[in-house]
Amino acid sequence: MLVTTDYTQKQTVIIATVIKNNKQYKEEIYELNSLAETLGAIVIKKFIQKIKYKNPKTFIGKGKIEEIKNFIIVNNIKIVIFNDNLSPSQFKNIEKILTSEVVDRTKVILDIFSKRAKTSYAKAQIQLAQYKYALSKLPKLWTHLEKQRGGIGFRGPGESEIETDRRNIRKSINKLKKKIKLIDKQMNTQRKHRKNIIRISLVGYTNVGKSTIMNLLSKAKVYIENHLFSTVDTTVRKIKINKQIFLLSDTVGFINNLPAQLIDSFKSTLLEIKESDLLIHVIDITKNNFLKDITYVENILLEIGIKKNIIIKVFNKIDICRELNTKNAIINKKYMKNILFISALQKKYIKFLKEKIYAFTKQKK
């Protein structure tokens, strides 16, 4: 039983979060706002509460939740998005007060992936993640059914009904795992056939320009849109530099607090990265927290056993970076080697990227 959220017809939504400092607010709220807009929603109000500890019952404090409730009534808001992964009890308590659908950050990201997936492989991976999420939120999903079936005196589902749903979800999870395992086996066979070709993967935070670089290097027409997670399917293309053939993969973007269900489901994508000979880590130099993005992405790479000496850091979007000289100095001092500054959109310095790739292959030989 998968309950989907309706973001269609430019649904107006509000977002809510708790923060510890103002810097955290700017980064996280901007990202959550972008996630909501990616699904077509219009964020008309942001509710932020600066507190040391999150309320275990309602996530935010009593006064703030009453403020949100009043705004919802006046503006007829149907969806409230929280910038955190809420527990089933928090969902239940908050929805009881607000009488609107409550969505957490994890659900928004899962909905984006579901909307963007094109291949059967990606769809299966995302469905697996959705079912795992549903399993963790099962009491919350029953709360939605109570509202739909309605009304005064309606008795909630018995324990046996919830257990039936739990068993059905687990059956669906096992079925999807088998399907993914079969596809993995086929993909492993394909990888063995091309083991003599040098493999390169584009990695990085979401919406940093990986697909644009993919198109420039391969002359392909990978789907590009100025939204987070414009594509969630791994694309592989042959490219040629100085008569040398490479296989270039454009992988799904990372994001802070990426749902654990998605990381688990996309292990095969991470395997594609792990088996690469060279990684091109694309970074959006215009972001204030670009150094934090680098750390987040490379920590995940280290977790799966990637060595730093096979990573080239490519700082993209220099054409629109206001503090380029300052950031350039910071980057050169911090990293010193295997770095490059480009504008994929303006096609600036792409030839230097090709030269770096080719020089790497000469070293490998």
C-alpha positions in Angstrom: 0.0 0.0 0.0 1.8 3.1 -1.2 0.2 6.5 -0.4 1.3 9.2 -2.9 1.1 12.9 -2.4 -0.6 15.1 -4.9 1.6 18.0 -5.8 -0.1 18.6 -9.2 -1.8 21.8 -10.4 0.7 24.0 -8.7 -0.3 22.9 -5.2 0.4 25.6 -2.6 2.3 24.2 0.4 4.1 25.4 3.5 7.3 24.1 4.9 8.4 23.9 8.5 11.7 23.1 10.3 13.6 23.6 13.5 17.2 25.0 13.4 20.1 25.5 15.7 21.6 28.5 13.8 20.8 30.9 11.0 23.4 29.5 8.6 21.7 26.1 8.9 18.4 27.7 8.1 19.5 29.4 4.9 21.1 26.2 3.5 18.4 23.7 4.5 15.3 25.8 3.8 16.6 26.8 0.4 17.2 23.1 -0.4 13.8 22.0 0.9 12.1 24.8 -1.1 13.9 23.6 -4.2 12.8 20.0 -3.6 9.2 21.1 -3.3 9.4 23.2 -6.5 10.9 20.3 -8.3 7.6 18.5 -7.7 5.6 21.5 -9.0 4.6 22.8 -5.6 4.5 26.5 -4.7 5.9 27.3 -1.3 4.0 30.3 0.1 5.2 30.3 3.7 8.2 29.0 5.7 7.9 28.4 9.4 11.2 28.2 11.3 11.7 27.6 15.0 15.1 28.0 16.6 15.3 25.5 19.4 18.0 23.3 20.9 16.0 20.1 21.0 13.2 18.9 18.7 9.8 18.1 20.3 9.6 14.3 20.4 5.7 14.4 20.1 5.2 17.2 17.5 8.8 17.9 16.2 8.2 21.7 16.7 6.9 23.5 19.8 3.3 24.0 20.9 3.2 27.7 20.1 4.7 27.3 16.6 2.3 24.4 15.7 -0.7 26.6 16.7 0.7 29.4 14.5 0.9 26.9 11.6 -2.6 25.7 12.2 -4.1 29.2 12.1 -2.2 29.9 8.8 -3.5 26.6 7.3 -7.1 27.5 8.2 -7.0 31.0 6.7 -5.1 30.0 3.5 -6.7 26.5 3.0 -3.3 24.7 2.8 -3.5 21.0 2.0 0.2 20.0 2.5 2.8 20.8 5.1 6.4 19.7 4.4 8.7 19.1 7.3 12.5 19.3 6.8 13.2 16.1 8.7 12.4 12.4 8.9 9.3 12.3 11.1 8.4 9.3 13.3 4.9 7.6 12.9 3.8 9.1 16.2 4.9 12.6 15.2 3.0 12.2 11.9 -0.1 11.2 13.8 0.2 13.9 16.4 0.9 16.7 13.9 -1.9 15.7 11.5 -4.4 15.5 14.3 -3.6 19.2 15.2 -3.2 20.6 11.7 -5.8 18.5 9.8 -3.7 18.7 6.7 -1.5 16.1 5.0 2.0 16.1 6.6 5.0 15.1 4.4 8.5 14.8 5.6 11.8 15.4 3.7 12.3 11.7 2.9 8.8 11.4 1.3 9.5 14.5 -0.9 12.8 13.0 -2.2 11.2 9.6 -2.8 8.3 11.3 -4.7 10.9 13.2 -6.9 12.8 10.0 -7.7 9.5 8.2 -8.5 8.5 11.0 -10.9 11.9 11.1 -12.6 12.7 7.4 -13.1 12.6 6.3 -16.7 14.2 2.8 -16.8 12.7 -0.3 -15.3 15.8 -0.7 -13.2 15.5 2.7 -11.6 11.8 2.3 -11.2 12.4 -1.0 -9.3 15.0 0.6 -7.1 12.7 3.5 -6.2 9.7 1.2 -5.6 11.9 -0.8 -3.2 12.8 2.4 -1.4 9.2 3.4 -1.2 8.1 0.1 0.2 10.8 0.3 2.9 9.6 3.8 3.7 6.0 2.6 3.8 6.9 -0.2 6.2 8.5 2.2 8.6 5.5 4.5 8.5 2.7 2.0 8.4 0.6 3.4 11.4 0.8 6.8 9.6 -0.5 5.4 6.4 -3.5 3.9 8.3 -4.2 7.4 9.6 -4.7 8.6 6.1 -7.2 5.8 5.4 -9.1 6.8 8.5 -9.6 10.3 7.1 -10.6 9.0 3.7 -13.1 6.5 5.0 -14.3 9.0 7.3 -16.0 10.4 10.0 -17.3 10.4 13.5 -17.3 7.0 15.1 -15.1 5.3 12.6 -13.0 2.7 14.3 -9.3 2.5 13.5 -7.8 -0.6 11.9 -7.2 -3.6 14.0 -3.8 -5.0 14.7 -4.5 -7.9 12.4 -5.2 -5.5 9.5 -1.9 -3.6 10.0 -0.1 -6.9 10.2 -1.7 -8.0 6.9 -0.4 -4.8 5.3 3.0 -5.4 6.8 3.2 -8.9 5.3 2.1 -7.6 1.9 4.7 -4.9 1.9 7.4 -7.4 2.9 6.3 -9.7 0.0 6.6 -6.7 -2.4 10.0 -5.9 -1.0 11.3 -9.5 -1.5 9.8 -9.5 -5.0 11.6 -6.3 -6.0 14.9 -7.5 -4.4 14.8 -10.5 -6.6 14.0 -8.4 -9.7 16.9 -6.0 -8.9 19.3 -9.0 -8.2 18.5 -10.4 -11.7 19.1 -7.1 -13.4 22.3 -6.7 -11.4 23.5 -10.0 -12.6 22.9 -9.0 -16.2 24.7 -5.7 -15.7 27.7 -7.4 -14.1 28.0 -9.6 -17.2 27.9 -6.4 -19.4 30.6 -4.8 -17.2 32.9 -7.9 -17.6 32.6 -7.6 -21.4 33.9 -4.0 -21.3 36.6 -4.5 -18.6 39.3 -3.5 -21.0 37.7 -0.1 -21.6 38.6 2.7 -19.2 35.5 3.7 -17.2 34.8 7.2 -15.9 31.9 8.3 -13.7 30.5 11.8 -13.1 29.6 12.2 -9.5 28.6 15.1 -7.3 25.8 16.8 -5.5 22.4 17.1 -7.3 22.0 19.9 -9.9 25.7 20.8 -10.3 25.9 20.3 -14.1 26.9 16.6 -14.5 24.4 16.0 -17.3 25.6 19.1 -19.2 29.2 17.9 -19.0 28.0 14.4 -20.1 26.4 15.9 -23.2 29.5 18.0 -24.0 31.9 15.1 -23.7 29.8 12.5 -25.4 27.6 14.6 -27.8 24.7 12.8 -26.3 21.3 14.3 -25.5 20.9 13.5 -21.8 17.8 15.1 -20.3 18.7 18.4 -18.6 16.5 20.6 -16.4 17.3 23.2 -13.8 15.8 21.2 -10.9 17.1 18.9 -8.3 17.4 15.3 -9.5 16.5 16.1 -13.1 17.5 12.5 -13.9 17.8 9.5 -11.6 18.9 7.0 -14.1 22.5 6.1 -14.6 23.4 6.9 -18.3 26.5 5.3 -19.9 28.0 6.6 -23.2 31.2 6.0 -25.2 33.4 9.0 -25.6 36.6 9.5 -27.6 39.6 11.7 -26.7 42.7 11.6 -28.9 41.5 8.3 -30.4 41.2 6.8 -27.0 37.8 5.2 -26.2 36.3 5.6 -22.7 33.0 4.7 -21.1 31.4 7.7 -19.3 28.7 7.3 -16.7 26.4 10.0 -15.4 25.2 8.9 -12.0 22.4 10.1 -9.7 23.2 13.2 -7.7 23.8 13.2 -3.9 22.0 15.4 -1.4 22.3 15.9 2.3 20.2 13.5 4.4 19.6 11.3 1.4 17.0 8.7 2.6 18.6 5.5 3.9 16.1 3.6 1.9 17.4 5.2 -1.3 21.1 4.6 -0.5 20.3 0.9 0.1 18.2 0.6 -3.0 20.9 2.3 -5.2 23.8 0.1 -4.1 24.2 -1.0 -7.7 24.7 2.6 -8.8 27.3 3.0 -6.2 28.9 -0.2 -7.5 29.1 1.4 -10.9 31.0 4.3 -9.3 33.3 1.9 -7.3 34.3 0.0 -10.4 35.3 3.2 -12.3 38.9 3.9 -13.1 38.4 7.7 -12.8 35.8 9.9 -11.0 35.0 13.4 -12.1 33.6 15.1 -9.0 31.5 18.0 -10.3 31.0 20.9 -7.8 28.8 24.0 -8.1 31.2 26.8 -7.2 28.4 29.3 -6.9 27.0 27.7 -3.7 28.0 29.2 -0.4 28.4 25.8 1.2 30.2 24.1 -1.7 33.0 22.9 0.6 30.4 21.2 2.7 29.0 19.5 -0.4 32.5 18.2 -1.3 32.9 16.7 2.1 29.5 15.1 2.1 30.0 13.5 -1.3 33.5 12.3 -0.7 32.7 10.9 2.6 30.2 8.6 0.9 32.8 7.7 -1.7 35.3 6.8 1.0 32.6 4.6 2.7 32.4 2.5 -0.5 36.2 2.3 -0.8 37.0 5.0 -3.4 40.6 6.2 -3.3 41.1 10.0 -3.5 43.9 9.7 -6.1 41.4 8.7 -8.8 39.2 11.8 -8.3 39.4 15.0 -10.3 37.5 17.9 -8.8 35.7 20.0 -11.4 34.4 23.3 -10.2 31.5 24.2 -12.5 29.5 27.4 -13.2 32.4 29.9 -13.0 30.6 32.1 -15.5 28.0 33.1 -12.8 30.2 32.9 -9.7 30.4 36.3 -8.0 33.3 35.6 -5.7 35.4 33.5 -8.1 38.8 34.9 -7.2 38.3 34.4 -3.5 36.9 30.9 -3.9 39.7 30.1 -6.4 42.3 31.0 -3.8 40.6 28.9 -1.1 40.3 25.9 -3.4 43.9 26.0 -4.7 45.2 26.3 -1.1 43.0 23.4 0.1 43.3 20.9 -2.7 46.3 22.0 -4.8 46.1 19.3 -7.4 43.6 17.4 -9.6 41.3 20.5 -9.7 39.8 22.3 -12.7 37.5 25.3 -13.2 35.0 25.3 -16.0 31.7 26.6 -17.2 29.8 23.7 -18.8 27.0 25.9 -19.9 29.3 28.3 -21.7 31.6 25.4 -22.8 34.6 27.1 -21.2 37.7 25.1 -20.5 36.1 21.8 -21.5 39.3 21.1 -23.6 41.3 21.2 -20.4 39.0 18.6 -18.8 39.6 16.4 -21.8 43.3 16.8 -21.5 43.2 15.9 -17.8 41.2 12.7 -18.6 43.6 11.7 -21.4 46.6 12.4 -19.1 45.2 10.2 -16.5 44.9 7.3 -19.0 48.5 7.8 -20.0 49.5 7.4 -16.4 47.4 4.3 -16.0 49.1 2.7 -18.9 
